[in-house]
Amino acid sequence: MKLPNAATAVVEKRKIVEYLLCRSHVDGAGKAEFFIRHGFKLERWQVLADALRRHGQQHEVTNAVESPFGFRYSVDGELQTPDGRNPTVRTVWIIEKVEDRPRLVTAHPA
C-alpha cells in the first residue's frame, strides 16, 4: 500500500533545518552527517524536503501502527540524492487524528 494522501504530504522546514541537517542536534547529528555526505546542504534545505516528499509518494508503506495521536507509517526505498548514490532510507510519517495529510516525523538510513 502507498502512504495515504501522499500527494498532500508535509515536510516542514523546521524538521529539515533544525533536525535532519543540523550537525549540533542531540538526536539528529548522525542523520545530518548521513544526508550531508550524500550531497544535501543546509542552505538548500528544500532539496532534501522535496526528496523526502517524493520518497513518501513513490515507495510502499512497510509498516503502519495506530498510536494515540493517529497513524504512523514507515516507508522504505531509495532516496534520490544530489550525489546520485541513492541510498535506501526509511521515512516515518504521521497522519494525526484531526488531519488527513501525512507529516514527516523522521528519516534515516534503512
Buried (B, 14 or more C-beta within 10 A) or exposed (E): EBBBEBEEBBBEEEBBBBBBBBEEBEEBEEBBEBBBEBBBEBEEBEBBBEBBBBBBBBBEBEEBEEEEEBBBBBBBBBBBBBEEEEBEBBBBBBBEEEEEBBBBEBBBEB
